[in-house]
Amino acid sequence: MTPHTASSPDLLVTTPADREHWFDLPSIRASVRTARDTARRQLRTWRLPGDVCTDAVLLVSELATNAVIHSASSGMLCGLSLTPGERLRVEVHDDGRGEARPSGARPPGPDDESGRGLLIVQQLADSWGAVRSARTGGNAVWAVLRVDP
């Protein structure tokens, strides 16, 4: 499974403060719910369409879950940004302090209860990828959704 694009010109750039929202969470399973709830509140504040909010919250959930399960980090930084061109960027950065846990590297079978997170990200996002995080020193996984007015 590979990202739709390796990079995008509107990713990991500075946006005006009223068009971005960042929050730190510990890398524990309970933080995934907090990440979803925090993202949902911010997206409602920005008055984004319901389908965009639903998809973005699911993206936050999947990316945060992967950070908790696979990064072995002590914390994660989550970001939401409205970028030029009416796009919503979702980012989850791990802190790079832990040793990465193996991901299994095989496609999930029909009876597997997990292993589909990045498949979901790939289907929902217009583009997505992973880069080294300039903010945390760990890894950043990002996804972009189009926001139709």
C-alpha positions, 0 to 999 in steps of 0.5 A: 500500500502506497500513498496517493502522492509522496508529497503535496504543495499544500502540506506541512505549510504554515496557515493562519492561526484561525485556520489551523488547530493543534493538540497534544495527546499521550500515545495511549488508546484512550487518546484516540477517542479524545482526538476524534472528539477534539477534531469533531468540535473544531470542524463544527466550529469551522462549519465544514459540511457534514460529510467532510467532518465525518470523513475527517474524524474517521481519518483522525481516528485511523491515523491516531490509532496507528500512532498509538499502536505502531510508533511506541511513542510517548505522545502524539501531536494532531493537527487540522488545517484549512489550506488554500484551495479549500482543502482540509489537512489532517496530520498526526505526528509521533514523537519519535522517542519509541522504537517502531513496532512491526506493522505485520506487512501483510494484507488483512484477511477476511476474519482479521479484526484489524489492519485496515486503517491505511486502506480506509485512509487511502479510500477517503483521502484525496492524497495522503503520505508520511514524512519525517516530522519537523515539529516532533522529530518523529514521523508525520502521517497526513491526509487531505480532503477536498472541502466543497463549498 
